[in-house]
Amino acid sequence: MATEEEAEAGSPLDAVMADIRHELVRRVAAADREANRDVYEALEDE
């Protein structure tokens, strides 16, 4: 049975899933910036 400390730390799978989520968010944000480059550039000029 896992101790409370081990449960808070999460499993190795939880760490991998967090890394995957982080990478997906980063890629979606980069794609959004590229797809809407003109909007982002217009906002920078304001």
KOLGU-686627 format. One record per residue: residue in one letter; residue number from 1; x, y, z of N, C-alpha, C, CB in turn. Coordinates in steps of 0.001 Angstrom, whole numbers, plus 500000, padded with zeros to 6 digits. Glycine has a CB too. Example, Ala and Ser with C-alpha at 12.3 -4.5 7.8 and 13.67 -1.06 7.14 Angstrom:
<pts>
PT rest  nr   n_px   n_py   n_pz  ca_px  ca_py  ca_pz   c_px   c_py   c_pz  cb_px  cb_py  cb_pz
PT    A   1 513190 494310 507800 512300 495500 507800 513200 496700 507800 511308 495527 509046
PT    S   2 512850 497750 507080 513670 498940 507140 512900 500030 507870 514084 499402 505725
</pts>
This chain:
<pts>
PT rest  nr   n_px   n_py   n_pz  ca_px  ca_py  ca_pz   c_px   c_py   c_pz  cb_px  cb_py  cb_pz
PT    M   1 500848 498820 500000 500000 500000 500000 500891 501241 500000 499037 500000 501226
PT    A   2 500539 502241 499222 501328 503462 499105 501113 504353 500320 500966 504217 497819
PT    T   3 502176 505013 500714 502059 505965 501820 501479 507267 501295 503437 506212 502498
PT    E   4 501076 508139 502203 500501 509415 501794 501529 510250 501038 499982 510186 503015
PT    E   5 502790 510202 501452 503844 510953 500780 504035 510477 499344 505155 510831 501551
PT    E   6 504006 509175 499131 504148 508634 497783 502964 509029 496909 504283 507111 497830
PT    A   7 501775 509059 497479 500588 509423 496715 500654 510879 496276 499322 509175 497539
PT    E   8 501193 511770 497125 501308 513176 496775 502327 513384 495656 501697 513994 498002
PT    A   9 503388 512590 495665 504438 512735 494670 503951 512286 493295 505675 511935 495082
PT    G  10 503013 511380 493241 502502 510891 491971 503359 509758 491445 502437 512016 490953
PT    S  11 502812 509086 490478 503523 507961 489890 504380 508446 488721 502531 506870 489425
PT    P  12 505275 507616 488259 506040 507990 487060 505127 508257 485860 507044 506884 486710
PT    L  13 504024 507526 485790 503070 507762 484707 502474 509166 484805 501949 506706 484737
PT    D  14 502170 509618 486020 501653 510973 486203 502653 512014 485711 501317 511220 487677
PT    A  15 503922 511788 485982 504962 512719 485540 505041 512750 484015 506329 512327 486138
PT    V  16 504971 511596 483396 505023 511524 481935 503794 512209 481329 505107 510048 481463
PT    M  17 502639 511956 481903 501413 512587 481392 501488 514107 481534 500170 512045 482139
PT    A  18 502036 514592 482628 502194 516037 482818 503126 516607 481764 502729 516350 484229
PT    D  19 504210 515903 481460 505137 516353 480415 504449 516398 479060 506362 515434 480350
PT    I  20 503647 515392 478764 502929 515341 477494 501933 516494 477401 502204 513991 477334
PT    R  21 501190 516735 478484 500238 517843 478488 500959 519173 478258 499458 517879 479817
PT    H  22 502082 519361 478939 502856 520589 478792 503299 520771 477342 504078 520573 479728
PT    E  23 503800 519727 476721 504262 519799 475335 503101 520082 474386 504963 518494 474936
PT    L  24 501954 519459 474614 500785 519719 473761 500334 521170 473861 499628 518790 474143
PT    V  25 500307 521701 475067 499915 523104 475254 500903 524011 474536 499843 523467 476763
PT    R  26 502198 523705 474659 503219 524515 474004 503047 524487 472475 504624 524016 474393
PT    R  27 502801 523303 471929 502647 523177 470479 501384 523865 469969 502624 521711 470085
PT    V  28 500289 523732 470705 499035 524383 470294 499205 525897 470351 497847 523933 471200
PT    A  29 499853 526400 471384 500075 527845 471493 500949 528340 470347 500726 528194 472847
PT    A  30 501999 527599 470011 502876 527993 468907 502117 527977 467582 504100 527060 468830
PT    A  31 501294 526974 467369 500502 526891 466137 499501 528037 466066 499768 525538 466054
PT    D  32 498897 528385 467203 497940 529492 467243 498639 530806 466919 497259 529574 468623
PT    R  33 499811 531015 467499 500554 532236 467209 500894 532323 465726 501832 532298 468050
PT    E  34 501305 531212 465154 501670 531210 463732 500441 531443 462854 502347 529878 463350
PT    A  35 499338 530806 463183 498120 530946 462390 497535 532353 462479 497087 529931 462842
PT    N  36 497780 533013 463595 497222 534350 463820 498320 535398 463940 496355 534360 465079
PT    R  37 499400 535185 463223 500578 536062 463302 500200 537528 463116 501613 535658 462248
PT    D  38 499326 537843 462148 498974 539241 461896 498275 539876 463094 498082 539343 460665
PT    V  39 497451 539120 463791 496762 539652 464974 497779 539924 466086 495665 538659 465470
PT    Y  40 498669 538987 466309 499676 539181 467359 500581 540361 467039 500518 537911 467537
PT    E  41 500961 540522 465789 501811 541656 465412 501063 542982 465572 502301 541499 463960
PT    A  42 499778 543001 465239 498979 544215 465416 498862 544573 466894 497580 544036 464800
PT    L  43 498722 543577 467746 498632 543840 469187 499959 544357 469732 498214 542568 469941
PT    E  44 501064 543890 469196 502368 544370 469646 502547 545849 469301 503497 543534 469014
PT    D  45 501958 546291 468198 502114 547678 467745 501246 548660 468503 501801 547776 466287
PT    E  46 500314 548179 469309 499427 549100 470050 500073 549626 471283 498139 548423 470422
</pts>
